[in-house]
Amino acid sequence: MNGIASQAIGVSKAIETLMREDRGRLLAALVARLRNLDLAEESLQEAMISAMQHWGRSGLPASPMGWLLKVAFRKALDRIRGSSRASKNTGEYAMLVPEMTEEEPDEIPDERLRLIFTCCHPALDPKSQVALTLRTICGLTTGEISSAFLDTETTMGQRISRAKTKIAKAGIPFSVPGAEDWDSRCETVLTTLYLIFTTGYVAGPTEARDLCEEAIFLGRLLNVLRPAQAEIEGALALMLLTDTRRKARIGTDGASVPPGEQDRMLWDQTKLEEGRLVLATAVARLKPGPFQIKAAISDCQMAEGGPDWKQIALLYRSLLQHEPSPVVQLNCAVAIAETGFADIGLAMLEPLGTELEAFQPYHAAIADLLAKTGQETAAIAAYDKAMGLIVEGPERLFLSKRRAALLVRQI
């Protein structure tokens, strides 16, 4: 009895490991042949249930992934045969038959790059790209994804379902873009990965799944599947360098702490070294891009002796050539102010007021620069405006502390 129980536990752990580490690869291999994401997911789930039963009786097969892939194909074929539309699927059925007669594959082709580009297709809205990527590649449940984005599980489930339907109806190809479309499509994928990362970074450690680690996993995966791509390396470096400071970003009083004031002993030195190495590799390719520049800015924020504001200001000027957005202009102005030219930085911020009126960091920056130029009463008013745009949390506590310090100075 103990032996049977022990075997059952071993099988359960093996399946859990497969689902955590190899689900994305299995799903991608299925989608590559079935060309239907829903069918692939449902067939893989059925194969997992069969594995619990069969492996519990006979033990693990020589190639668990190969067994699952073969059984999932058979499940898919059964679904097609049993469909009321079977007569319309004769072509699809014929395509699948050779797959069913093959031996269990020892090697599973890695089709995840194609699946990532499908999930991050520009035809889908950004939130759907994120949700579908987390669901298919990382294997997060709908509940875990909905929790991260503060949606109900039903709402998120509907979003994911609509995204799959759109892929099917629009005929979105399961493919890696060609050279002519690579840069724009790759940027969409990297932006999706970074959105996953920032969602986890802001959420903090309370989430059931660490989205920062999921995004870094995807960045590493992308770097392996498509090596020697400077912007992929830049995005991975950016996430690693930012994540280096995660444990230090909130002080013991619950307020956020700027990089220059953080306790460096709390920084993750392993990620810091890896991030700098990946960034150096990207920069050496001499193909600059926005993610590399942002990674370099993050690195400069952790320079010995404090942030290298002169270099940061230069980097933001370079970033403006790629992303001439009001937010980048805001950050550039703040960096220039930190070099000792607060009046110039303040003058650069004023024209951005209309576009950034509802953007809390804009008013926080105005408050800081007003304080630096001796306009304390106006600075306090700006802090009030910034705090009015945040209900609660570490950033509001940080602003409150800065405002309180100004009040003390006025006494």
C-alpha positions as CSV (number, residue, x, y, z in Angstrom):
1,M,0.0,0.0,0.0
2,N,2.8,2.3,0.9
3,G,4.5,1.5,-2.5
4,I,1.3,2.4,-4.4
5,A,0.8,5.6,-2.4
6,S,4.5,6.5,-3.0
7,Q,4.1,5.9,-6.8
8,A,0.9,8.0,-6.9
9,I,2.7,10.9,-5.1
10,G,5.7,10.6,-7.6
11,V,3.3,10.7,-10.6
12,S,1.5,13.7,-9.2
13,K,4.8,15.6,-8.7
14,A,6.0,14.7,-12.1
15,I,2.8,16.0,-13.7
16,E,3.0,19.2,-11.7
17,T,6.6,19.7,-12.8
18,L,5.6,19.1,-16.4
19,M,2.8,21.6,-16.2
20,R,5.0,24.2,-14.6
21,E,8.1,23.8,-16.8
22,D,7.0,22.2,-20.1
23,R,3.3,23.1,-20.6
24,G,4.2,26.0,-22.9
25,R,6.5,23.8,-25.0
26,L,3.9,21.1,-25.3
27,L,1.1,23.5,-26.1
28,A,3.2,25.2,-28.7
29,A,4.0,21.8,-30.3
30,L,0.3,21.0,-30.4
31,V,-0.7,24.4,-31.8
32,A,1.9,24.0,-34.5
33,R,0.1,21.0,-35.8
34,L,-3.5,21.6,-34.9
35,R,-3.6,25.4,-35.7
36,N,-6.2,25.8,-33.1
37,L,-5.4,27.1,-29.6
38,D,-8.6,26.0,-28.0
39,L,-8.4,22.4,-29.4
40,A,-4.7,22.2,-28.3
41,E,-5.4,23.4,-24.7
42,E,-8.4,21.0,-24.3
43,S,-6.5,18.0,-25.7
44,L,-3.5,18.7,-23.5
45,Q,-5.7,18.9,-20.4
46,E,-7.4,15.6,-21.3
47,A,-3.9,14.0,-21.9
48,M,-2.9,15.2,-18.4
49,I,-5.9,13.5,-16.9
50,S,-5.1,10.3,-18.7
51,A,-1.5,10.5,-17.5
52,M,-2.7,10.6,-13.9
53,Q,-4.6,7.4,-14.5
54,H,-2.1,5.5,-16.7
55,W,1.1,6.5,-15.0
56,G,-0.4,5.8,-11.6
57,R,-0.8,2.1,-12.7
58,S,2.3,1.6,-14.8
59,G,4.7,4.2,-13.7
60,L,6.3,7.1,-15.7
61,P,7.0,6.4,-19.4
62,A,10.5,6.8,-20.8
63,S,9.6,10.1,-22.4
64,P,6.7,11.8,-20.4
65,M,6.6,14.8,-22.7
66,G,6.5,12.5,-25.8
67,W,3.7,10.4,-24.2
68,L,1.6,13.5,-23.4
69,L,2.1,14.9,-26.9
70,K,1.1,11.7,-28.6
71,V,-2.0,11.2,-26.4
72,A,-3.0,14.8,-26.8
73,F,-2.9,14.4,-30.6
74,R,-5.2,11.3,-30.2
75,K,-7.6,13.3,-28.0
76,A,-7.7,16.1,-30.6
77,L,-8.4,13.5,-33.3
78,D,-11.2,12.1,-31.3
79,R,-12.7,15.6,-30.8
80,I,-12.6,16.2,-34.6
81,R,-14.2,12.8,-35.4
82,G,-16.9,13.4,-32.8
83,S,-17.7,16.9,-34.0
84,S,-21.0,17.6,-35.7
85,R,-18.9,19.3,-38.3
86,A,-16.7,16.3,-39.0
87,S,-17.5,16.3,-42.7
88,K,-16.0,19.7,-43.0
89,N,-12.8,18.7,-41.2
90,T,-11.6,15.9,-43.5
91,G,-8.6,17.9,-44.5
92,E,-7.7,18.5,-40.9
93,Y,-8.3,14.9,-40.1
94,A,-6.0,13.8,-42.9
95,M,-3.3,16.1,-41.7
96,L,-3.4,14.6,-38.2
97,V,-3.4,10.9,-39.2
98,P,0.4,10.7,-39.9
99,E,1.1,12.2,-36.5
100,M,-0.9,9.5,-34.8
101,T,1.0,6.6,-36.3
102,E,4.4,7.9,-35.3
103,E,6.3,6.5,-32.3
104,E,6.4,8.5,-29.1
105,P,8.8,11.4,-29.9
106,D,11.9,11.6,-27.8
107,E,12.5,15.2,-28.8
108,I,9.7,17.8,-28.7
109,P,10.4,20.6,-31.2
110,D,10.4,24.0,-29.5
111,E,7.7,26.0,-31.1
112,R,7.2,28.5,-28.3
113,L,8.7,31.5,-30.3
114,R,5.8,31.1,-32.8
115,L,3.3,30.9,-30.0
116,I,4.6,34.0,-28.3
117,F,4.3,36.0,-31.5
118,T,0.8,34.7,-32.0
119,C,-0.3,35.7,-28.5
120,C,1.3,39.1,-28.9
121,H,-0.1,39.9,-32.3
122,P,-1.0,43.6,-32.8
123,A,-4.5,42.7,-33.8
124,L,-5.1,41.9,-30.1
125,D,-5.3,44.7,-27.5
126,P,-2.4,44.9,-25.0
127,K,-4.3,43.5,-22.1
128,S,-5.4,40.5,-24.1
129,Q,-1.8,40.0,-25.3
130,V,-0.6,39.9,-21.7
131,A,-3.4,37.5,-20.6
132,L,-3.0,35.1,-23.4
133,T,0.8,35.0,-23.0
134,L,0.6,34.3,-19.3
135,R,-2.1,31.6,-19.9
136,T,-0.4,29.7,-22.7
137,I,3.3,30.2,-22.2
138,C,3.5,30.5,-18.4
139,G,0.5,28.3,-17.6
140,L,-1.1,30.7,-15.1
141,T,-4.7,30.0,-14.3
142,T,-7.4,32.4,-15.3
143,G,-7.9,33.2,-11.6
144,E,-4.2,34.0,-11.1
145,I,-4.2,36.4,-14.1
146,S,-7.5,38.1,-13.1
147,S,-6.1,38.7,-9.6
148,A,-3.0,40.4,-11.0
149,F,-5.1,42.7,-13.1
150,L,-7.8,43.3,-10.5
151,D,-10.5,41.8,-12.8
152,T,-13.0,39.1,-11.9
153,E,-12.2,35.6,-13.0
154,T,-15.3,35.6,-15.3
155,T,-14.2,38.9,-17.0
156,M,-10.7,37.6,-17.6
157,G,-12.0,34.3,-18.8
158,Q,-14.1,36.1,-21.4
159,R,-11.2,38.3,-22.5
160,I,-9.0,35.2,-23.1
161,S,-11.8,33.4,-24.9
162,R,-12.4,36.5,-27.2
163,A,-8.7,36.7,-27.9
164,K,-8.6,33.0,-29.0
165,T,-11.7,33.5,-31.1
166,K,-10.1,36.5,-32.8
167,I,-7.0,34.6,-33.6
168,A,-9.1,31.8,-35.2
169,K,-11.5,34.1,-37.1
170,A,-8.9,36.6,-38.3
171,G,-6.6,33.8,-39.4
172,I,-3.7,35.2,-37.4
173,P,-0.7,33.1,-38.5
174,F,1.2,30.8,-36.1
175,S,4.6,32.0,-37.3
176,V,7.6,34.1,-36.6
177,P,7.5,37.4,-38.6
178,G,9.8,37.9,-41.5
179,A,12.7,40.4,-41.7
180,E,10.5,43.1,-43.0
181,D,8.1,42.9,-40.0
182,W,10.6,41.7,-37.3
183,D,11.4,45.0,-35.6
184,S,7.8,46.2,-35.1
185,R,6.5,42.8,-34.1
186,C,9.4,42.1,-31.7
187,E,8.8,45.5,-30.1
188,T,5.2,44.5,-29.4
189,V,6.3,41.2,-27.8
190,L,8.9,43.0,-25.6
191,T,6.4,45.6,-24.6
192,T,4.0,42.8,-23.6
193,L,6.7,41.2,-21.5
194,Y,7.6,44.4,-19.8
195,L,4.0,45.2,-19.1
196,I,3.8,41.8,-17.3
197,F,6.9,42.7,-15.4
198,T,5.7,46.2,-14.3
199,T,2.3,44.7,-13.2
200,G,4.2,42.4,-10.9
201,Y,6.6,45.0,-9.7
202,V,3.8,47.4,-8.7
203,A,1.7,44.6,-7.1
204,G,4.5,43.6,-4.7
205,P,5.0,40.2,-3.1
206,T,1.3,39.5,-2.2
207,E,0.3,37.9,-5.5
208,A,0.1,34.1,-5.7
209,R,2.3,34.1,-8.8
210,D,5.4,36.4,-9.1
211,L,4.8,38.2,-12.4
212,C,8.3,39.7,-12.3
213,E,9.8,36.3,-12.4
214,E,7.4,35.1,-15.1
215,A,8.4,38.1,-17.3
216,I,12.1,37.4,-16.7
217,F,11.5,33.7,-17.5
218,L,9.9,34.8,-20.8
219,G,12.7,37.3,-21.5
220,R,15.3,34.5,-21.0
221,L,13.3,32.1,-23.1
222,L,13.0,34.7,-25.9
223,N,16.8,35.3,-25.7
224,V,17.4,31.5,-26.1
225,L,14.9,31.0,-28.9
226,R,16.2,34.1,-30.8
227,P,19.8,34.7,-29.7
228,A,22.0,37.7,-30.6
229,Q,19.1,40.2,-30.8
230,A,20.2,43.4,-29.1
231,E,16.7,44.6,-28.1
232,I,15.7,41.3,-26.7
233,E,18.9,41.4,-24.6
234,G,18.1,45.0,-23.7
235,A,14.6,44.1,-22.4
236,L,16.0,41.2,-20.4
237,A,18.7,43.4,-18.9
238,L,16.1,46.1,-18.1
239,M,13.9,43.6,-16.2
240,L,16.9,42.1,-14.3
241,L,18.4,45.4,-13.3
242,T,15.0,46.8,-12.2
243,D,14.2,43.6,-10.3
244,T,17.6,43.9,-8.5
245,R,16.2,46.7,-6.4
246,R,12.7,45.2,-5.7
247,K,13.4,44.3,-2.1
248,A,14.7,47.8,-1.4
249,R,12.0,49.8,-3.1
250,I,9.7,50.0,0.0
251,G,11.1,51.3,3.3
252,T,10.3,49.9,6.7
253,D,7.7,52.7,7.1
254,G,5.8,51.5,4.0
255,A,6.9,54.4,1.8
256,S,8.6,54.0,-1.5
257,V,12.4,54.7,-1.6
258,P,14.2,56.2,-4.7
259,P,17.1,54.1,-6.0
260,G,19.7,56.7,-4.7
261,E,18.4,56.4,-1.1
262,Q,17.9,52.6,-1.0
263,D,19.8,50.2,1.2
264,R,22.2,48.6,-1.3
265,M,22.6,45.5,1.0
266,L,19.0,44.6,-0.1
267,W,19.9,44.6,-3.8
268,D,20.0,41.2,-5.5
269,Q,23.7,41.0,-6.5
270,T,23.2,38.0,-8.7
271,K,20.6,39.7,-10.8
272,L,22.7,42.9,-10.9
273,E,25.7,41.1,-12.3
274,E,23.6,39.1,-14.8
275,G,21.8,42.3,-15.9
276,R,25.0,44.2,-16.5
277,L,26.5,41.3,-18.4
278,V,23.5,41.0,-20.7
279,L,23.4,44.8,-21.2
280,A,27.1,44.9,-22.1
281,T,26.5,42.1,-24.6
282,A,23.6,44.1,-26.2
283,V,25.5,47.4,-26.3
284,A,28.5,45.7,-28.0
285,R,26.2,44.8,-31.0
286,L,26.1,48.5,-31.9
287,K,22.4,48.4,-32.6
288,P,20.9,50.8,-30.0
289,G,17.2,50.7,-29.2
290,P,14.8,51.9,-26.6
291,F,15.0,48.9,-24.3
292,Q,18.8,49.0,-24.2
293,I,18.7,52.7,-23.4
294,K,16.2,52.1,-20.6
295,A,18.3,49.3,-19.2
296,A,21.4,51.6,-19.3
297,I,19.3,54.2,-17.4
298,S,18.4,51.6,-14.8
299,D,22.1,50.7,-14.5
300,C,23.1,54.3,-14.1
301,Q,20.7,54.7,-11.2
302,M,22.7,52.1,-9.3
303,A,26.1,53.6,-10.0
304,E,28.6,53.6,-7.1
305,G,28.3,56.8,-5.1
306,G,24.7,57.4,-6.2
307,P,22.8,57.8,-9.5
308,D,24.9,59.2,-12.4
309,W,22.5,61.9,-13.3
310,K,24.6,63.4,-16.1
311,Q,24.7,60.1,-17.9
312,I,21.0,59.5,-17.2
313,A,20.1,62.9,-18.7
314,L,22.1,62.1,-21.9
315,L,20.4,58.7,-22.1
316,Y,17.0,60.2,-21.8
317,R,17.9,62.6,-24.6
318,S,18.8,59.5,-26.7
319,L,15.5,57.8,-25.7
320,L,13.6,60.8,-26.9
321,Q,14.8,60.0,-30.4
322,H,13.0,56.6,-30.2
323,E,10.1,57.5,-28.0
324,P,9.3,61.3,-28.2
325,S,6.5,60.9,-25.5
326,P,5.5,63.4,-22.8
327,V,6.5,60.8,-20.1
328,V,10.0,60.5,-21.5
329,Q,10.3,64.3,-21.7
330,L,9.2,64.4,-18.0
331,N,11.9,62.0,-17.0
332,C,14.5,63.8,-19.1
333,A,13.6,67.1,-17.3
334,V,13.9,65.5,-13.9
335,A,17.3,64.1,-14.8
336,I,18.5,67.5,-16.0
337,A,17.2,69.1,-12.8
338,E,19.2,66.5,-10.8
339,T,22.4,67.6,-12.5
340,G,22.0,71.0,-10.8
341,F,19.8,72.8,-13.2
342,A,16.4,72.6,-11.4
343,D,15.2,75.8,-13.1
344,I,15.8,74.4,-16.6
345,G,14.1,71.2,-15.6
346,L,11.1,73.1,-14.3
347,A,10.9,75.1,-17.5
348,M,10.9,71.9,-19.5
349,L,8.0,70.5,-17.4
350,E,5.6,73.4,-17.6
351,P,4.6,72.8,-21.3
352,L,3.7,69.2,-20.5
353,G,0.9,70.2,-18.1
354,T,-2.0,69.8,-20.4
355,E,-1.1,66.3,-21.6
356,L,0.0,65.1,-18.2
357,E,-2.6,66.8,-16.0
358,A,-3.9,63.4,-14.7
359,F,-0.5,61.8,-14.4
360,Q,0.6,61.7,-10.8
361,P,4.4,61.6,-11.4
362,Y,4.1,64.8,-13.3
363,H,2.8,66.8,-10.3
364,A,5.3,65.0,-8.0
365,A,8.1,66.1,-10.2
366,I,6.8,69.7,-10.4
367,A,6.6,69.7,-6.6
368,D,10.1,68.4,-6.2
369,L,11.6,71.0,-8.6
370,L,9.6,73.9,-7.1
371,A,11.1,72.9,-3.7
372,K,14.6,72.8,-5.2
373,T,14.1,76.3,-6.6
374,G,12.9,77.7,-3.2
375,Q,9.2,77.9,-4.1
376,E,8.0,76.0,-1.1
377,T,4.4,77.1,-0.9
378,A,3.8,76.2,-4.6
379,A,5.6,72.9,-4.0
380,I,3.3,72.0,-1.2
381,A,0.3,72.7,-3.4
382,A,1.8,70.5,-6.1
383,Y,2.3,67.7,-3.6
384,D,-1.3,68.0,-2.6
385,K,-2.3,67.7,-6.2
386,A,-0.1,64.6,-6.7
387,M,-1.4,63.0,-3.6
388,G,-5.0,63.7,-4.7
389,L,-4.4,61.3,-7.6
390,I,-3.4,58.4,-5.3
391,V,-5.8,56.8,-2.9
392,E,-3.1,55.0,-0.8
393,G,0.1,53.0,-1.0
394,P,3.9,53.4,-0.9
395,E,4.0,56.3,-3.3
396,R,1.5,58.3,-1.4
397,L,3.4,57.8,1.8
398,F,6.6,59.0,0.0
399,L,4.9,62.1,-1.2
400,S,3.4,62.7,2.2
401,K,6.9,62.6,3.8
402,R,8.3,65.0,1.3
403,R,5.4,67.4,1.9
404,A,5.8,67.1,5.6
405,A,9.5,68.0,5.3
406,L,8.7,71.2,3.4
407,L,6.2,72.2,6.1
408,V,8.9,71.8,8.7
409,R,11.2,74.0,6.7
410,Q,8.6,76.7,6.6
411,I,8.2,76.9,10.4
